[in-house]
Amino acid sequence: VKGMWALQIFPPFALYRGLWEFGQYGLLAPQVGGVGMTWASLTSDEGNGMLMVLYIMIVDWFVLLIASYYLDQVTDSGTGVRKHWLWFLRGCCARRRERQLRREEMEMEEVEMTANATTTTAAAAAAASAGRPSVVDVSSSSSDEQQCDAEDVVGEASRVEHLLRQHASSSASAAASAAAPAVMISHLRKQYPRKLAVHDLSMAIGRTECFGLLGPNGAGKSTTLGVLTGLSEPTSGEAHICGLKLGGTTMDKVYGKVGVCPQHDLLWGQLTAREHLLFYGRLKNLSGATLRAEVRRGLDSVALLSVADVPCGKFSGGMRRRLSVAIALIGSPRVVFLDEPTTGMDPVSRRYVWDIIDEYKRNACVVLTTHSMEEADVLGDRVGIMSRGYLQVLGTSLHLKNRFGAGYRISVALEGSTTTMSKRKAELKRIVESTRSDDEMVAVPLLEEGATRYSMEGSRSMRGSDQKYGSYEHFVVPREEKRRLPDLFARLDECRVRLGIADVQVNLSPLEEVFLQVTTKEEES
């Protein structure tokens, strides 16, 4: 029948035609004394349509394979980054076009910034001449402290813009690309239908830096990591990994440069630890002796070599997390994203993983999200605190403690007779509160007895000392009063024997206090 081949382009019709041909030969074979359809029948028998069916099904296989691959690249499946619908036509001119667009965007931003500054200055001058509050004063109704809080974040955004301009002007230079930060994020925004997860996030992370990203649940930490690892597309803004802009055809190169330890373990209970690393190692294009050596090194680094051939379904939660960390580090990626890597670990395993991360960050970039303030304090070269999708503060741990902490925490251990303990406590309190500034008569506030110690070293010392000393008294000296500390220590030393002072400990405000202050302020605002 004419036109039958057109119907057979649709695979089910081609399959039906093939089965029909087999059935006809099988039905007629006993009547004519034949053997049914043979290979020779495809060309010798007139009216045999089986050869056409085979040709059409082979062509269909290739066409549908290419079509399914294309649709997988350009459609949204819920995760991953979609490519442009003509991505396969982009050649050598694509990179030049991206550089041109980036330059145009930066020029437009500079023009807008200049126009905004001119408008603001003119409005302020007009308001001042009219004898009324300027528009600037009204719009910036936040306090001086809030403006101070944002200085580091604004400065980081300016640094990112400068780095992006440098990267755009020298993107053809391999040396310039190698010197660029490992991670650059510019005005990143992620909007869900009912929630703004990340708002205007800008920061740059060095190639040998461990960056600790802190924040309460729902602050946007995991969403940020999801965008940086290609699990989701940003609503606006851009990000660069090792000089490669996320999105489109560059994602395949980006995936080869990053390692990820997700918040929830992506493991198969039937596979062993060794099989997991072999699988993920092959995804990093490792093979042969190199793959086997890398798997052994990874298992040994997380203390799983002795259970390498045990199905991970029998592992404890801490062992599964250690395996996830080993998977993230296999192949020595240049950027590693660790989303709460030590969750569920005992203290010994946690310290073991900390040593691994501390060693690895010497030659690579590590982005760490965690709820452990101690972990961020120990590992993070810099720390950023997010809340409600906004980056609130940014800087080194010491910088944040000095800037946002309450001050210095002093713990004084008293020993001796318990009958005179109350009098000695009162005398100690009088000595501390009498240490005042000459210009500002502000008493040093006193914490309640038994106040919580956040420092791990201090907590261990107190617990070990409670049986030896009669009491521990805790005080807080504000940052602005730190110049009075030598006088306070001198007076305590003079009264050491009379008051029974056995030990004095001094600590900066813990990072947890900074975290609570920043996030609480954001919640209240």
Secondary structure, 3 states (H helix, E strand, C coil): CCCHHHHCCCHHHHHHHHHHHHHHHHHHHHHHCCCCCCCCHHHHCCCCCHHHHHHHHHHHHHHHHHHHHHHHHHCCCCCCCCCCCCHHHCCCHHHHHHHHHHHHHHHHHHHHHHHHHHHHHHHHHHHHHCCCCCHHHHHCCCCHHHHHHCHHHHHHHHHHHHHHHHHHHCCCCHHHHHHCCCEEEEEEEEEECCEEEEEEEEEEECCCCEEEEECCCCCCHHHHHHHHCCCCCCCEEEEEECCEECCHHHHHHHHCCEEEECCCCCCCCCCEHHHHHHHHHHHCCCCHHHHHHHHHHHHHHCCCHHHCCCEHHHCCHHHHHHHHHHHHHCCCCCEEEEECCCCCCCHHHHHHHHHHHHHHCCCCEEEEECCCHHHHHHHCCEEEEEECCEEEEEECHHHHHHHHCCEEEEEEEECCCCCCHHHHHHHHHHHHHCCCCCCCCCCCCECCCCCCCCCHHHHHHHHHHCCCCCEEEEEEEEHHHHHHHHHHHHHHHHCHHHHCEEEEEEEECCHHHHHHHHHHHHHHC
